[in-house]
Structures are given as structure tokens and as C-alpha cells.
Amino acid sequence: MAQEEKFVRGLGLLDSTMIVAGSMIGSGIFIVSADIARQVGSPGWLLVVWIITGLLTLMAAISYGELAAMMPKAGGQYVYLREAFSPLWGFLYGWTLFLVIQTGTIAAVAVGFARYLGILWPTISEENYIISPIRLGSGYAVSLSTAQLVGVLMIALLTWMNTRGLRLGKLVQNIFTVAKTGALIALIALGFLIGWQSDAVSANFGDFWTVRGSLQDVGEGLTAATVFGLFIAVCVAQTNSLFSSDAWHNVTFTAGEVKNPKRNLPLSLALGTMLVTALYLLANLAYLVTLPITSIQEVASDRVASATADVIFPGSGAAIMAVAIMVSTFGCNNGLILTGARAYYAMARDGLFFRAVGDLNKFHVPSWALVIQGVWCAVLVLPRTVRSVDAEGQVTAYGNLYGNLLTYVISAALIFYILTIAGIFRLRKTQPDAERPYRAFGYPVVPALYMLGASVILVVLFIYQWRVTWPGLVIVATGFPVYYLWRRRRENTEQTE
């Protein structure tokens, strides 16, 4: 029996939709609107940024549905790029996914969980060190704080749980996705019903488009104060909103475990992204009826949702939102950990990753893929970046290396999305007779519109945010020599067998 046939098809439509929505909703929606507000400067443009993100995400999801139904195999986007273009392109995506995109996100979400736990339990802090920072050159260090320890333990727990089989993984996913979706709906409803502030509504909706307040430089000295600067700001702001809406396609990694995948994969992609897009837009409306745009720009630590909750529940909002975000991040990481391992499994089955990663354990899940992913995620939690130094050369603030890496690869991830959707056009020509149980809605217009919109954002990022985008290409490029080494090893193995 082929190894992949040993996967258990235990994910129904509800389970798959919970993976889509649960992987998307992390901590971003509760935080990034403050940064977006500083970038675009008005309530109207804040909502426009989220509307553009929602449209792009939905267009991509309903386009991916064709590929998912056509190739319902473990590995998702890795498989689509491999089949549409070449094994090299599939590997470059899978390599970047393992190196930073999936693992860096898991590390970030884990430490985000710890930060909010620290609101309830102050001992948990990134400044409360078990092992003080050990400097590695002028710009980097390694440390182990109580927050980092909690992040590592969270990754270890969820990794272990997912090695116990799909049933436990999907149970955790469903419970936490329902809980955090309910919490987000509650925040929205209470924001409108209890948090409604007449002065905020008047300031925001009475002066909807005027750019004002603290404006952020979006590149080359530009701000949203000029028309061209506003256009650049809207594009640059997509790095925040698109990242908060990312991981919608992760369910495709688990295609080998989805029941009736030719129907349920396209449906879950559409339903999950529509649900989250609607909730994100409503959440931002809830922020705007409780807080003036200038307050959103200046909220402490960018915790917009906590500030909104404080208006609803004075004095208790921070604690309430801390619990809600902990639930959200726990569920998000479960989805990321569950799905990501299936991509590395597919790479290993092609001889392009460690051989053991291509095996399933007695619970019918790729346990070695989960373990190797978990170890690398834990490693990414530990390195720190030096953010500021005083006059005497003493470090006054540390950042996290995974944060920089994720910033670098956002543009690279966008390239892979564009390429994957371009693969729909290519496969229509190279495999015209292939079975397509679902055809991309609005083809060729909708997929082409996504490619156009994403390409415009990409060009802007490479021109105006070049310091944090070009390094992403370097990270992707490290996959070239690795690919040829793995391929050579595979060829040598095949010759000796």
C-alpha cells in the first residue's frame, strides 16, 4: 500500500473550515490596526486596507480551490508549484515554509501567547530571564526568558498532541476555533452595544477620509499626507493586514486527510476566508465606534482590542482580552503545527527532505515531520536582536529574530501566492484534460485580478520597503543549493537500491 494511502480521511467540511478560520485568526487582528492607522491616517482608509485584504484573500482562496480539488494530496501549495512549474519551485516554497514562513509564525504566535499570559501572571515576561542574553556579535543575542520558556513549552505540547493522531488535533482545533470566533463576535457585538462612544463615532465617521494624527514614514520619507504617499501607505499596510489573514491555505496541506476533498477543500477555503474576512471588517468597525482614530494610532503596545475592551469593561478590559487572545493564539498554533508538517512530509516523499519525515506513525500522522518542525520552531524562539543601545554601549531593548525573518519573507510569500495562481493558467494549457471537479470562480478574471493586485503591492514593497524585502529573496535563494544537494542524494540512493 502506498504510504500516503495510510492517511486517515478524518476531516469533514466543518473540520476543514475550522482549520482555515482557526489558522487565520491569531493575535494580528487584535493589534495591527494601530500600525495600519499610523500608516494610512484616517478611518476610511483603515477600512479600505482591510477590504482590499479581504478581497485579495477571498480571490486567492476561490482560485486555489481548483488546484485543491484537482490535486487532493498531502502537501498543498508545495504540490501545486511542483506540478505547475517544476520540483525546484515546489521545493523553494517548501524550504522557505520550513525555514521561516510556517515555523517563524509558530514561534511568533507562541511568544505572543506568553506575552498575554504575562498580563495575568506578571512573572511571565520577555525581560524576566532564566538565562540572560548572551551577545553574539553587535546585533544579536540568545536568551531564555520566562516568556520564551512558555512559548517553547506551548510548541512542545501542541507538537506532542498532534503526534497522537488526527482526531485529537482536530478536536483541539474545533474547540479553540469556536471559542475564539465566539470571543471575537462578542467583542464586536459589545463594542457596538456597550462601547459605542458618540465622540469617537463623530470624530471617525463625521470626518471619514481626512488623514490626520501620528503618521508613519512608509518609505523614502513618504507619508499618507500626500496623495501618492497615501497610495504607497495603503500598499505597505497590506503587510500587516495580509499577514493577519495569512495561513488560509494551510488546509490544503492536509488534503490527504480530508473526506470528499474534491468538494470539501474548495468549500472550506471559501467558507473559512469569508467568515474571517467579515469578522475582521466588523472588528475594525467596532474599534472605530469606541476609539477615535488618533487614539487608535497611539494606543499602548498597539493593543487596540484591549483598549476597546477597556471602554466596554473599564478596568477589566486588558485581562479579558488577554484571555481571549490566549485562546486565539493557542488555537491558531494548533492549526499551524498540524498542517505545516504535511508539507514537509510531501517533500520527503519526493526525496527532498529527511527520509524519516516521509513516514507516518501508528496514529497515521507524520510524527517526525511534526517533531523536526517543533524543534526548529523552538530554536527560532531563542535568538534575539539588539533594538537599542545606550551611550555606554549597553543594550536597552531586545527584539526577536523571528520577527525580522517574518518581515523579510512576507514579500517572498506573496511571490509564491502569485506563482501558484499563475499555475492555474499554466495547468489549463499543459493539462487541459485533467479532471477538475471545481473550476476557479470567475476564471480567468478573478485569478488575474488577484495576480495584478498582489503584484502592485509587491512592486511597492520592493521599491519603498527594500530594506526588509530584498533579504527575503536571499532566504529563498538559500534553497537553491539545498535543493540540488537533496536531489543528488536522492539520485545516489536510487542508484544503490
C-alpha positions in Angstrom: 0.0 0.0 0.0 1.3 3.4 -0.9 2.4 5.4 2.2 0.0 8.3 1.5 -2.9 5.9 1.5 -2.3 5.3 5.2 -3.5 8.7 6.0 -6.9 8.7 7.7 -9.5 10.8 5.9 -11.0 12.1 9.1 -11.6 15.8 8.3 -15.1 16.7 7.3 -16.3 20.1 5.9 -16.7 21.6 9.4 -13.2 20.4 10.5 -11.6 21.8 7.3 -13.4 25.1 7.7 -12.3 25.3 11.3 -8.7 24.7 10.1 -9.0 27.6 7.6 -10.6 30.0 10.1 -8.6 28.9 13.1 -5.2 29.2 11.3 -6.1 32.7 10.1 -7.3 34.2 13.4 -4.3 34.6 15.7 -3.2 37.8 17.5 -2.9 40.1 14.5 -6.5 41.4 14.3 -6.2 42.5 17.9 -3.1 44.5 17.3 -2.1 45.5 13.8 -4.9 48.1 13.2 -2.9 50.6 15.3 0.1 50.3 12.9 -2.2 50.5 9.9 -3.9 53.6 11.4 -0.5 55.3 11.7 0.3 54.3 8.1 -2.9 55.5 6.4 -4.1 58.1 8.9 -7.9 58.0 8.6 -10.9 55.8 9.5 -11.9 55.4 5.9 -8.5 54.3 4.6 -8.1 51.9 7.6 -11.3 50.1 6.4 -10.1 50.2 2.8 -6.9 48.4 3.7 -8.9 45.6 5.4 -11.4 45.5 2.5 -8.5 45.1 0.0 -7.0 42.4 2.1 -10.4 40.6 2.3 -10.9 40.7 -1.4 -7.4 39.5 -2.2 -7.7 36.7 0.3 -11.1 35.6 -1.0 -10.0 35.8 -4.6 -6.9 33.7 -3.8 -9.0 31.1 -1.8 -11.6 30.6 -4.5 -8.8 30.3 -7.1 -6.8 27.8 -5.0 -10.0 25.7 -4.8 -9.4 24.5 -8.4 -5.9 23.2 -7.6 -7.0 21.7 -4.3 -9.8 19.7 -6.0 -7.6 18.8 -8.9 -4.7 17.5 -6.7 -6.2 16.4 -3.3 -2.8 15.2 -1.9 -0.9 16.0 1.2 1.4 19.0 0.6 -0.9 21.6 -0.8 0.9 24.5 -2.3 4.1 22.6 -2.5 2.4 20.1 -4.8 0.7 22.8 -6.9 4.0 24.5 -7.6 5.8 21.2 -8.3 3.1 20.1 -10.8 2.6 23.5 -12.5 6.2 24.5 -12.9 8.9 22.2 -11.6 10.1 20.3 -8.5 12.5 23.2 -7.9 9.8 25.8 -7.4 7.9 23.4 -5.2 11.0 22.9 -3.1 11.9 26.6 -2.8 8.4 27.2 -1.4 8.6 24.2 1.0 12.1 25.2 2.1 11.0 28.8 2.9 7.9 27.5 4.6 10.1 25.3 6.9 12.8 27.8 7.4 10.7 30.9 8.2 7.1 31.2 7.0 5.4 28.4 9.0 8.0 27.9 11.7 8.6 31.7 12.3 4.9 32.3 12.5 4.5 29.4 15.0 7.4 30.9 17.1 5.8 34.4 17.0 2.3 33.1 17.9 3.8 31.1 20.8 5.6 34.1 22.3 2.5 36.2 21.7 0.6 33.7 23.8 3.2 34.1 26.5 3.1 37.9 26.4 -0.7 37.9 27.1 -0.3 35.2 29.8 2.1 37.8 31.3 -0.7 40.2 31.8 -2.4 37.8 34.1 0.8 36.4 35.5 3.5 39.1 35.6 6.3 36.6 36.2 5.9 35.6 32.5 7.9 38.3 30.7 10.4 38.7 28.0 12.6 40.7 30.4 12.4 38.1 33.2 15.4 36.0 32.3 16.2 32.4 33.2 19.3 32.7 31.1 20.3 36.4 30.5 21.1 37.5 26.9 24.4 36.2 25.6 25.6 38.6 22.9 26.5 37.1 19.5 28.3 40.0 17.8 26.9 43.5 17.8 23.4 42.9 16.6 22.3 39.6 18.0 22.0 37.6 21.3 20.5 34.4 22.6 18.4 34.3 25.8 15.8 32.3 27.7 13.2 34.4 29.4 10.1 33.1 31.2 8.1 34.2 28.2 10.4 32.3 25.8 10.1 29.2 28.0 6.3 29.4 27.9 6.5 29.7 24.1 8.8 26.7 23.8 6.5 24.6 26.1 3.4 25.6 24.1 5.1 24.4 20.9 6.2 21.2 22.6 2.7 20.5 24.0 0.9 21.1 20.7 3.5 19.1 18.7 3.1 16.1 21.1 -0.7 16.3 20.9 -0.6 16.3 17.1 1.7 13.2 17.1 -1.1 11.3 18.9 -3.3 11.4 15.8 -5.6 13.5 13.7 -8.7 13.0 16.0 -7.0 14.8 18.9 -5.6 17.5 16.7 -8.9 18.3 15.0 -10.7 18.2 18.4 -8.4 20.9 19.8 -8.7 22.9 16.6 -12.5 22.8 16.6 -12.9 23.7 20.2 -10.5 26.6 20.2 -11.7 28.0 16.8 -15.3 28.0 18.0 -14.1 29.7 21.3 -12.0 32.4 19.7 -14.5 33.1 17.0 -17.2 33.5 19.7 -14.8 35.8 21.6 -14.3 38.0 18.5 -18.0 38.1 17.8 -18.6 39.1 21.4 -16.0 41.9 21.2 -17.7 43.2 18.0 -21.3 43.0 19.5 -20.3 44.5 22.8 -18.3 47.2 21.0 -21.5 48.3 19.2 -23.9 47.8 22.0 -22.0 48.9 25.1 -18.7 50.5 23.9 -20.4 53.0 21.4 -18.9 56.4 22.1 -20.6 59.4 20.5 -17.4 61.5 20.4 -15.5 58.6 18.7 -18.3 58.0 16.2 -18.5 61.7 15.4 -14.7 62.1 15.0 -14.3 59.0 12.9 -17.4 58.9 10.7 -18.0 62.6 10.6 -14.6 63.1 9.1 -14.1 59.8 7.4 -11.3 60.4 4.9 -9.2 63.2 6.3 -5.7 62.0 7.0 -4.6 63.1 10.5 -2.7 62.2 13.7 0.6 60.5 14.0 1.7 59.4 10.6 4.3 56.7 9.9 7.0 57.0 7.3 6.1 54.3 4.7 9.4 54.6 2.8 11.7 57.1 1.3 10.3 59.8 3.5 6.7 59.4 2.3 3.6 59.6 4.5 -0.1 59.4 3.9 -0.2 63.2 4.0 0.2 63.3 0.1 -2.0 61.5 -2.4 0.9 59.4 -3.7 2.1 58.8 -0.2 -1.4 57.6 0.7 -1.3 55.1 -2.2 2.1 53.8 -1.0 0.8 53.6 2.6 -2.2 51.5 1.6 0.1 49.1 -0.2 2.6 48.9 2.6 -0.2 48.5 5.2 -1.1 45.2 3.5 2.0 43.7 5.1 0.1 43.9 8.4 -3.4 43.0 7.3 -2.3 40.3 4.8 -0.1 38.7 7.5 -3.1 38.7 9.9 -5.2 37.0 7.3 -2.5 34.5 6.2 -2.4 30.7 6.6 -5.9 30.4 4.9 -4.5 27.9 2.5 -2.9 25.6 5.2 -5.9 23.3 5.0 -4.6 22.2 1.6 -1.5 20.7 3.3 -3.9 18.2 4.9 -5.7 17.3 1.6 -4.7 13.6 2.1 -6.9 13.6 5.3 -10.0 15.4 4.1 -13.2 13.5 3.4 -14.5 14.1 -0.1 -11.7 16.5 -0.8 -12.8 17.4 -4.3 -15.9 19.1 -2.7 -14.8 19.9 0.8 -11.5 21.6 0.1 -12.8 24.3 -2.2 -15.9 24.8 0.0 -13.8 25.1 3.2 -11.4 27.6 1.6 -14.3 29.8 0.5 -16.4 29.5 3.7 -13.4 30.0 6.1 -12.0 33.0 4.3 -15.4 34.7 4.0 -16.1 34.2 7.7 -12.8 35.6 8.8 -12.9 38.5 6.3 -16.3 39.5 7.6 -15.2 39.3 11.3 -12.1 41.3 10.6 -14.0 44.1 8.9 -16.6 44.2 11.7 -13.9 44.2 14.4 -12.3 47.3 12.9 -15.8 48.9 12.8 -16.1 48.1 16.5 -12.7 49.8 17.2 -13.9 52.9 15.3 -17.1 53.3 17.3 -15.3 53.1 20.6 -12.0 54.9 19.9 -11.1 58.0 17.8 -8.6 57.2 15.0 -6.0 59.3 16.9 -6.4 57.2 20.0 -6.1 54.0 17.9 -2.8 55.4 16.5 -1.4 56.0 20.0 -2.8 53.0 22.0 -0.2 51.4 24.3 1.7 48.5 22.8 -0.7 48.6 19.8 -3.3 46.7 21.8 -6.3 48.1 20.1 -8.7 45.3 21.1 -7.6 45.7 24.7 -8.3 49.4 24.6 -11.7 48.7 23.1 -12.4 46.1 25.8 -11.4 48.7 28.4 -14.1 51.0 27.1 -16.6 48.2 27.4 -15.4 46.9 30.7 -13.5 49.8 32.4 -10.5 48.4 34.4 -11.0 44.8 33.3 -10.6 45.0 29.5 -6.9 44.2 29.4 -7.4 41.0 31.5 -10.5 39.9 29.5 -8.7 40.4 26.1 -5.6 38.7 27.4 -7.7 35.5 28.0 -9.4 35.9 24.6 -6.1 36.3 22.8 -4.5 33.4 24.6 -7.4 31.2 23.4 -7.0 32.6 19.9 -3.2 32.1 19.7 -3.4 28.6 21.2 -5.9 27.5 18.5 -4.0 29.3 15.8 -0.8 27.5 16.6 -2.5 24.1 16.8 -3.7 24.7 13.2 -0.3 25.8 12.0 1.5 22.9 13.7 -1.0 20.3 12.4 -0.9 21.5 8.8 2.7 22.5 8.3 4.1 19.1 8.9 2.1 17.7 6.0 4.1 19.9 3.5 7.4 18.6 4.8 6.0 15.1 4.6 5.3 15.6 0.9 8.8 16.9 0.3 10.3 13.9 2.0 8.2 11.6 -0.1 9.8 13.2 -3.2 13.2 12.7 -1.7 13.7 16.4 -1.0 13.8 16.3 2.8 14.9 13.9 5.6 13.7 10.4 4.7 12.1 9.8 8.1 9.9 12.8 7.6 8.1 10.9 4.9 6.9 8.2 7.2 3.6 8.0 9.2 3.5 6.7 12.8 1.0 4.2 14.2 -1.5 7.1 14.6 -1.3 7.7 10.8 0.3 11.1 11.2 3.8 12.3 10.1 5.3 12.4 13.6 8.9 13.0 12.5 7.8 16.0 10.4 5.9 17.3 13.5 9.0 16.8 15.7 11.5 18.4 13.4 9.1 21.3 12.8 8.7 21.7 16.6 12.4 21.6 17.3 13.1 24.3 14.7 10.3 26.5 15.9 11.7 26.2 19.5 15.1 27.2 18.2 13.7 30.3 16.5 12.2 31.4 19.8 15.6 31.8 21.4 17.7 34.3 19.2 17.2 38.0 20.0 18.0 41.1 18.0 19.5 44.3 19.6 17.0 47.0 19.1 18.6 49.9 21.0 21.9 50.6 22.9 22.7 53.4 25.3 25.6 55.8 25.2 27.8 53.3 27.1 27.1 50.5 24.7 24.7 48.7 27.0 21.6 47.1 25.3 18.4 48.8 26.5 15.9 46.8 24.4 15.9 43.4 22.6 13.7 42.3 19.7 13.1 38.8 18.4 14.9 37.4 15.4 11.8 35.6 14.1 10.1 38.9 13.8 12.7 40.2 11.5 12.7 37.0 9.4 8.9 37.1 9.1 9.1 40.7 7.9 11.7 39.7 5.3 9.7 36.8 3.9 6.2 38.5 3.6 7.1 39.7 0.1 8.6 36.2 -0.8 5.4 34.5 0.4 3.4 36.9 -1.9 5.6 35.8 -4.8 4.7 32.2 -4.1 1.0 33.0 -4.0 1.2 34.8 -7.3 3.1 31.9 -8.8 0.6 29.4 -7.5 -2.3 31.2 -9.0 -0.3 31.6 -12.3 -0.1 27.8 -12.1 -3.9 27.6 -12.7 -3.4 29.2 -16.1 -0.4 27.0 -16.9 -2.1 23.8 -15.9 -5.2 24.7 -18.0 -2.8 24.7 -21.0 -0.5 21.8 -20.1 -3.1 19.5 -18.6 -6.4 20.6 -20.4 -8.0 17.1 -20.0 -7.2 16.7 -16.3 -10.2 16.2 -14.0 -11.3 19.5 -12.5 -14.2 18.8 -10.1 -14.2 22.5 -9.3 -13.1 25.3 -11.6 -11.9 28.6 -10.3 -14.8 31.0 -9.9 -14.6 33.9 -12.4 -11.7 32.4 -14.3 -9.7 34.0 -15.9 -10.8 37.4 -14.5 -10.7 36.7 -10.7 -7.3 34.9 -10.6 -5.9 37.6 -12.9 -7.2 40.4 -10.7 -5.5 38.7 -7.7 -2.2 38.5 -9.5 -2.5 42.1 -10.6 -3.3 43.4 -7.1 -0.7 41.3 -5.4 1.9 42.3 -8.0 1.3 46.0 -7.4 1.7 45.6 -3.7 4.9 43.6 -4.3 6.4 46.2 -6.6 5.7 48.9 -4.0 7.3 46.8 -1.2 10.4 46.2 -3.2 10.8 49.8 -4.1 9.8 51.6 -0.8 10.4 48.9 1.8 13.5 47.4 0.1 15.5 47.1 3.4 13.1 44.5 4.7 12.0 42.8 1.4 15.2 42.1 -0.6 16.6 39.9 2.4 13.5 37.7 1.8 14.8 36.8 -1.6 18.1 35.8 -0.1 16.3 33.5 2.3 14.5 31.9 -0.6 17.8 31.7 -2.6 19.4 29.6 0.1 17.1 26.8 -1.1 18.8 26.5 -4.5 22.0 24.7 -3.2 20.0 22.7 -0.7 17.6 21.5 -3.5 20.5 20.3 -5.7 22.1 18.6 -2.7 18.9 16.8 -1.8 18.3 15.8 -5.5 21.8 14.5 -5.8 21.4 12.5 -2.6 18.1 11.1 -3.9 19.7 10.1 -7.2 22.6 8.4 -5.4 20.1 6.5 -3.2 18.1 5.3 -6.2 21.3 4.1 -8.0 22.3 2.0 -5.0 18.9 0.4 -4.3 
